[in-house]
């Protein structure tokens, strides 16, 4: 859950709806990519940062209306914002984390 400035918890997708249009595009952590709008990027990054890492299947569930959720996650991996476990099997349990934070 993300917290709005008044302290009440709300789901990330609701938080995104309350942000001003175009306000996310200036953020340095967002990338310009046709598969991942700033709203989608924010939802995915917030889902990962909630616990430090996330399962690929959970990230796909975080953007249920996206036509290609796995491709959206991989686009953030390609952009260098997320890391993905390349040793384990590539399935819903595959771990994804923020690249800026050290991986133990």
DRENPA-3360 file (N, C-alpha, C; in nm, 2 decimals, always signed):
BEGIN
1 = XXXXXXXX = +0.08/-0.12/+0.00/+0.00/+0.00/+0.00/+0.09/+0.13/+0.00 ~ +0.05/+0.22/-0.07/+0.11/+0.35/-0.07/+0.04/+0.44/+0.03 ~ +0.11/+0.54/+0.08/+0.04/+0.64/+0.17/+0.03/+0.77/+0.10 ~ -0.09/+0.83/+0.10/-0.11/+0.96/+0.05/-0.06/+1.06/+0.15 ~ -0.04/+1.19/+0.12/+0.01/+1.28/+0.21/-0.07/+1.30/+0.34 ~ -0.19/+1.27/+0.34/-0.27/+1.28/+0.46/-0.27/+1.16/+0.55 ~ -0.19/+1.06/+0.51/-0.16/+0.95/+0.60/-0.26/+0.83/+0.58 ~ -0.36/+0.84/+0.51/-0.46/+0.73/+0.49/-0.40/+0.64/+0.38;
9 = XXXXXXXX = -0.40/+0.51/+0.41/-0.35/+0.41/+0.31/-0.44/+0.40/+0.19 ~ -0.39/+0.38/+0.08/-0.47/+0.36/-0.04/-0.39/+0.27/-0.14 ~ -0.46/+0.19/-0.22/-0.39/+0.11/-0.32/-0.32/+0.20/-0.42 ~ -0.21/+0.16/-0.48/-0.12/+0.24/-0.57/-0.21/+0.28/-0.69 ~ -0.29/+0.19/-0.74/-0.36/+0.24/-0.86/-0.46/+0.35/-0.83 ~ -0.51/+0.36/-0.71/-0.59/+0.48/-0.67/-0.50/+0.60/-0.65 ~ -0.38/+0.58/-0.60/-0.29/+0.70/-0.59/-0.26/+0.76/-0.72 ~ -0.23/+0.67/-0.82/-0.20/+0.72/-0.95/-0.32/+0.80/-1.01;
17 = XXXXXXXX = -0.44/+0.76/-0.99/-0.55/+0.83/-1.04/-0.56/+0.97/-0.98 ~ -0.51/+0.99/-0.86/-0.52/+1.12/-0.80/-0.40/+1.21/-0.83 ~ -0.30/+1.17/-0.91/-0.19/+1.25/-0.94/-0.22/+1.34/-1.06 ~ -0.16/+1.46/-1.07/-0.19/+1.54/-1.19/-0.14/+1.48/-1.32 ~ -0.21/+1.51/-1.42/-0.17/+1.45/-1.55/-0.03/+1.51/-1.59 ~ +0.06/+1.43/-1.64/+0.19/+1.47/-1.68/+0.29/+1.49/-1.56 ~ +0.24/+1.48/-1.44/+0.33/+1.50/-1.33/+0.43/+1.39/-1.31 ~ +0.41/+1.27/-1.36/+0.50/+1.16/-1.34/+0.61/+1.16/-1.44;
25 = XXXXXXXX = +0.59/+1.22/-1.55/+0.69/+1.21/-1.66/+0.82/+1.28/-1.63 ~ +0.83/+1.37/-1.54/+0.95/+1.44/-1.51/+1.04/+1.36/-1.40 ~ +0.98/+1.26/-1.35/+1.06/+1.18/-1.25/+1.18/+1.11/-1.31 ~ +1.30/+1.12/-1.25/+1.42/+1.06/-1.31/+1.42/+0.91/-1.32 ~ +1.33/+0.84/-1.24/+1.33/+0.69/-1.25/+1.24/+0.64/-1.35 ~ +1.17/+0.72/-1.43/+1.08/+0.67/-1.53/+1.14/+0.68/-1.66 ~ +1.11/+0.58/-1.74/+1.16/+0.57/-1.88/+1.06/+0.59/-1.98 ~ +1.10/+0.63/-2.10/+1.01/+0.65/-2.21/+1.00/+0.52/-2.29;
33 = XXXXXXXX = +0.89/+0.45/-2.29/+0.88/+0.32/-2.35/+0.73/+0.31/-2.39 ~ +0.70/+0.26/-2.52/+0.56/+0.24/-2.56/+0.48/+0.14/-2.48 ~ +0.54/+0.04/-2.42/+0.47/-0.06/-2.34/+0.44/-0.01/-2.20 ~ +0.51/+0.09/-2.15/+0.50/+0.12/-2.00/+0.48/+0.27/-1.99 ~ +0.36/+0.31/-1.96/+0.33/+0.45/-1.94/+0.38/+0.48/-1.80 ~ +0.39/+0.61/-1.77/+0.44/+0.65/-1.63/+0.35/+0.59/-1.52 ~ +0.22/+0.57/-1.54/+0.13/+0.51/-1.45/+0.17/+0.37/-1.42 ~ +0.19/+0.29/-1.53/+0.23/+0.15/-1.52/+0.36/+0.14/-1.45;
41 = XXXXXXXX = +0.46/+0.22/-1.48/+0.59/+0.22/-1.42/+0.58/+0.24/-1.27 ~ +0.50/+0.34/-1.23/+0.48/+0.37/-1.09/+0.42/+0.26/-1.02 ~ +0.32/+0.19/-1.07/+0.26/+0.08/-1.01/+0.36/-0.04/-0.99 ~ +0.44/-0.07/-1.09/+0.53/-0.18/-1.08/+0.65/-0.14/-0.98 ~ +0.70/-0.02/-0.99/+0.81/+0.01/-0.90/+0.76/+0.01/-0.75 ~ +0.64/+0.06/-0.73/+0.58/+0.06/-0.60/+0.56/-0.08/-0.55 ~ +0.51/-0.17/-0.63/+0.49/-0.31/-0.59/+0.62/-0.37/-0.55 ~ +0.73/-0.34/-0.62/+0.86/-0.40/-0.59/+0.91/-0.34/-0.46;
49 = XXXXXXXX = +0.90/-0.21/-0.44/+0.95/-0.14/-0.32/+0.88/-0.17/-0.20 ~ +0.75/-0.22/-0.21/+0.68/-0.25/-0.09/+0.75/-0.35/+0.00 ~ +0.81/-0.45/-0.06/+0.88/-0.56/+0.02/+1.03/-0.57/-0.02 ~ +1.08/-0.50/-0.11/+1.22/-0.51/-0.15/+1.24/-0.59/-0.28 ~ +1.15/-0.69/-0.30/+1.15/-0.76/-0.42/+1.01/-0.82/-0.44 ~ +0.98/-0.88/-0.56/+0.85/-0.93/-0.58/+0.86/-1.04/-0.68 ~ +0.76/-1.13/-0.68/+0.75/-1.24/-0.78/+0.70/-1.18/-0.91 ~ +0.75/-1.23/-1.02/+0.70/-1.18/-1.16/+0.55/-1.19/-1.17;
57 = XXXXXXXX = +0.49/-1.30/-1.12/+0.35/-1.31/-1.12/+0.27/-1.21/-1.04 ~ +0.33/-1.17/-0.93/+0.27/-1.06/-0.85/+0.27/-0.93/-0.92 ~ +0.38/-0.90/-0.99/+0.40/-0.78/-1.07/+0.30/-0.78/-1.18 ~ +0.28/-0.89/-1.25/+0.18/-0.90/-1.36/+0.04/-0.87/-1.30 ~ +0.01/-0.92/-1.18/-0.12/-0.89/-1.12/-0.13/-0.75/-1.07 ~ -0.02/-0.68/-1.05/-0.03/-0.54/-1.01/-0.08/-0.44/-1.12 ~ -0.07/-0.49/-1.25/-0.12/-0.41/-1.36/-0.22/-0.50/-1.44 ~ -0.33/-0.53/-1.38/-0.42/-0.63/-1.45/-0.48/-0.58/-1.58;
65 = XXXXXXXX = -0.49/-0.45/-1.60/-0.55/-0.41/-1.73/-0.45/-0.39/-1.84 ~ -0.32/-0.42/-1.81/-0.22/-0.40/-1.91/-0.22/-0.52/-2.01 ~ -0.22/-0.50/-2.14/-0.23/-0.61/-2.24/-0.11/-0.70/-2.24 ~ +0.01/-0.65/-2.20/+0.13/-0.74/-2.19/+0.21/-0.71/-2.06 ~ +0.16/-0.76/-1.95/+0.22/-0.73/-1.82/+0.36/-0.78/-1.81 ~ +0.39/-0.90/-1.86/+0.53/-0.95/-1.84/+0.63/-0.87/-1.93 ~ +0.58/-0.83/-2.05/+0.67/-0.74/-2.13/+0.69/-0.61/-2.07 ~ +0.60/-0.56/-1.99/+0.61/-0.43/-1.92/+0.72/-0.44/-1.82;
73 = XXXXXXXX = +0.72/-0.55/-1.74/+0.82/-0.58/-1.64/+0.96/-0.59/-1.71 ~ +0.97/-0.67/-1.81/+1.09/-0.69/-1.88/+1.15/-0.56/-1.94 ~ +1.06/-0.47/-1.98/+1.10/-0.34/-2.03/+1.17/-0.26/-1.92 ~ +1.12/-0.27/-1.80/+1.19/-0.20/-1.69/+1.32/-0.27/-1.65 ~ +1.33/-0.40/-1.67/+1.46/-0.47/-1.66/+1.56/-0.42/-1.76 ~ +1.51/-0.42/-1.89/+1.60/-0.37/-2.00/+1.64/-0.23/-1.98 ~ +1.56/-0.15/-1.91/+1.59/-0.01/-1.89/+1.69/+0.01/-1.77 ~ +1.71/-0.10/-1.70/+1.81/-0.10/-1.59/+1.74/-0.06/-1.45;
81 = XXXXXXXX = +1.61/-0.04/-1.45/+1.55/+0.00/-1.32/+1.52/-0.13/-1.23 ~ +1.49/-0.24/-1.30/+1.47/-0.36/-1.22/+1.57/-0.47/-1.26 ~ +1.60/-0.56/-1.16/+1.68/-0.67/-1.19/+1.59/-0.80/-1.18 ~ +1.63/-0.90/-1.25/+1.55/-1.03/-1.25/+1.64/-1.15/-1.23 ~ +1.60/-1.24/-1.16/+1.67/-1.36/-1.13/+1.69/-1.45/-1.26 ~ +1.81/-1.45/-1.31/+1.83/-1.52/-1.44/+1.87/-1.66/-1.42 ~ +1.89/-1.70/-1.29/+1.93/-1.84/-1.26/+1.82/-1.93/-1.25 ~ +1.71/-1.89/-1.18/+1.59/-1.97/-1.16/+1.51/-1.99/-1.29;
89 = XXXXXXXX = +1.41/-2.07/-1.28/+1.32/-2.09/-1.40/+1.24/-1.96/-1.42 ~ +1.22/-1.93/-1.55/+1.14/-1.81/-1.58/+0.99/-1.84/-1.57 ~ +0.93/-1.82/-1.45/+0.79/-1.84/-1.43/+0.74/-1.74/-1.34 ~ +0.62/-1.76/-1.29/+0.55/-1.66/-1.20/+0.63/-1.64/-1.07 ~ +0.71/-1.73/-1.03/+0.78/-1.72/-0.90/+0.92/-1.65/-0.92 ~ +0.96/-1.62/-1.04/+1.08/-1.56/-1.06/+1.09/-1.42/-0.99 ~ +1.20/-1.40/-0.92/+1.21/-1.28/-0.83/+1.26/-1.16/-0.91 ~ +1.21/-1.04/-0.88/+1.24/-0.92/-0.94/+1.26/-0.81/-0.83;
97 = XXXXXXXX = +1.37/-0.73/-0.85/+1.40/-0.63/-0.75/+1.45/-0.50/-0.82 ~ +1.46/-0.39/-0.74/+1.51/-0.26/-0.79/+1.66/-0.28/-0.81 ~ +1.71/-0.23/-0.92/+1.86/-0.24/-0.94/+1.94/-0.15/-0.86 ~ +1.88/-0.04/-0.81/+1.95/+0.06/-0.73/+1.98/+0.01/-0.59 ~ +1.91/-0.09/-0.55/+1.93/-0.14/-0.41/+2.02/-0.27/-0.43 ~ +2.11/-0.29/-0.33/+2.20/-0.40/-0.34/+2.13/-0.53/-0.33 ~ +2.16/-0.63/-0.40/+2.10/-0.76/-0.40/+2.19/-0.86/-0.32 ~ +2.14/-0.92/-0.21/+2.21/-1.01/-0.13/+2.20/-1.15/-0.17;
% end
